Amino acid sequence: MAETDKKTVNTSSTERQNMYIFESVRSVDEKCKKAITAGKLKGMTNINPMWRIEKLTKLFGPCGIGWWIDNVRYSESFYGQNELVVWCELDLYIKGFDHPIYGVGGSKLYGKGIGKKDEFDINDECRKMAMTDAISVACKNLGFAADVYYGIDDTKYTEAGNRAWNPLGLQAQPQQPNIPDLGQIIAMVKACKTKEELENIWNTYAPYYGNSEDFQREIAIHPANKA
């Protein structure tokens, strides 16, 4: 076999090994998908969180043995005077992996759109929902529900879903030439000293970068939110 052919075979074999987990979890069983028929997420698709637990268990073993969650951290952020969002950060550990997989998620604890339409309400499931969200974000790095994120299905992480998730209710818009790039925005976030400065950056740039997980994460984990 020619040297070039050997390299091609080796590359293909390595790629198949690297993509094994990804290909195993990229599609979501139809029975685990449910259409959302009301509220801001109407028209989207909800993925049953037990689907991820089942896939993790099949691939790596029972929770606590083959995989586990650790370093769970919660924080809260006020947006305006009447919106309170709870953030959850966690590390997903998988036996045999060199490093944990980071995940961050959020859910509204208090504000409009939780209970009855246009009325303020409290979400007593908020922390569990934020943790479920964070687990899904960590799993996404392994390829979980990749077909959904590629746009075959709509969830809260598609464009329409991200607008609904946005705690300020801001509409994401195409980047404009006079708007700093995402790297500059994140640098500005890291330089913030107070929660007011942080909220000002969010209010200013969420219409352009509200769908960015990097932007959301830097806002969520900033020390000003935990002061």
N, C-alpha and C positions, 0 to 999 in steps of 0.2 A: 504493500500500500504506500502510495506517495506521501511525503511529509505533509503536504497541504491537506490531503484527505484525512490524515490522522488528526491534524489540528481541528478540522471541521467536525469529526466524530467526537473528539474530546469536548469541544465547545458545546455541541448539542447535548451530550450527556450531562455536562455540568448545568446547563440551562434547565434541563428537565428536573434535575435534583433541586435546583434553586426554586423552581416554580411549583414544586409538588404541593406544598401547603396552600399556596395561592390558588392553584387550580382546584384544590379540594374544597375550598370555601367560597369561591367567587360567586356562585349562584345560590339564590335563596329558594328553598322549597315553597311551592305555591301555598301549601297549607299554613305556612308561617308568615304569609303576607296578608294584610287586611287593608282594604281601601278605607280611607278616612272620608266620611261623608258629611262632616259638619265642622264648623269653626274655621280658624285661619288656615288650617292645613287641609281643608277640603280639596279632594282631588289627588292628594298625596297617598303614599303607601306606608303603612306602619309595619315594621319588622318585629315579630315576637322575640323578646330578648332571650327566651329559652332556646331559640335556635342557635345562638352563639354559644351558650353553655353546652348544648348537645354536641356541637362541632368541636369545641375545645376538649371535651371529654373523650370523644371518639378518637381524636388525633393524638392527645397527650396523656390521657388517663384522668381519673377522678380529681375533682377540685381538692386541693390540699396535698395531693401527691404528685400529679403530673403538671398541674398549673395552680396558681393561687394569686390573690390580690393582696397587696401590702402598701404601706405608707399612704393610707388614705387621708387626704387633707381637705377640709372644707373652708370656704371663705365666702363672704357676702359683699355685694356691690349695690349701692343705691344709684338709681338713674332718675334724676329729677327728685321730686318729693314723694312720689307715690308708687315707685317701682323698686322692688327688692329682688335681686337675683342671687341664688346660691350656686357657687361653683364647687366642683369636686375634682381634685387631682389625685391620681393613683398610679401605681406601678403594677403592671401585669407581669408576673414571673412564670416562666415555662421551664420545666426541668430539662437540663441539658443546654439551655441558652446561656450565652455569656453575660448578657445584660438584660435588665427588665425593659418592658415596653411601656412608655409613658402615655397616659391618656388624660384628657381634661374634658369635662362636660358641665353643662349648666341647666338650671331650671328656675322658673320664676316662682318665688315664694309668696309674694304679695303683689297684687296689681290687677289691672283689667285683663279680661280674656281668659281667666282661670275658671271661673264659674259661669254665671249667667252673663250674657252678652252686655258689654258696656257697663258692667258693675264690678266694683272692686271686691276681691275675695282672697282667701288664704288657701294655699295648696299644702295640705298636710302630708302629701306624698313627695314633696319637693326634694328632699335629700336622697331618697331612693331613686327618683327619676334622674337626678344629676349624676348619681353614681352609675346608673345604667347607661347613661349617655357617655360617661367617661370610659366605661368598659368597651362600648361600641367603637369609640375613637381609637383606643389602643388596638382592638382587634382589626381595625381597618388597615393598620400597618402590615398585617399579615395577609391582606387580601380579602378579608371577610366582606361579603356582599359587594365585591368589586363591580359586578354588572350593574348594581343599583347606582353606584357612584359614577359609573361611566355614562349613565343617562338612560339605561334601559327601563328603569323604574324611577319614580319620583318619591323622595322621602324628604325629611326636614333638611337634608344636606344638599338637595338640589337648589337651584337659584331661588325658586318660589319658596321652598322650605326655609332657606336661610333668611329670607326676608321676614318670614313669620317668626323664626327663632329670635331675631334681633330684638333685644329687650327694650330698645327705644322705638321700635316700630318703624325704623327708617328704611327707605327703599334703596337697595344697592343700585348704583349707576355705573356706566362705563367710565373708566379712568379718563380724566381730562388732561391736556398737555400742561396746565399750570399747577397740577396737583403733584406733590412730592411722591417719589416712588415708595414702595412698601418698606424697603430697607431704611429709608430716612424716617418714615413714620414710626417704625419700631424703635429706632434710636431716640426719637422724641419721647416715646412712651417710657423708655428706660431712664430718661433724664428727669422725669417728673418727680417732684418732691412732695406734692400734696394730692389728695383725692380730687380737688377742684381742677387742678391742671390735667389730671388723668381724664376726668369727665369731659373737659373741654376738647381734648384730642379726640375722644370717642365721638362727641357730638359733631365735630368738624369733619372727620374722615370716615366715619361709619358708612355714609352714603356711597363711598367709593371702595372701601376695603372691608365692609361689614361681613362679607362672605369668606374672608381669609381666616383660616384656622390659626395662622401665626399671629395675626393681629388680635384675635379673640383670646388666644393663650396668654400673650404678653399683658393684656389688660387684666385677665383673670388672676394671674400670679403676682402682679405688681404689689410690692409691700404696702403701698398706700391704701390698697383695698383691704388690708389685714390689720391696719393700725387701730 
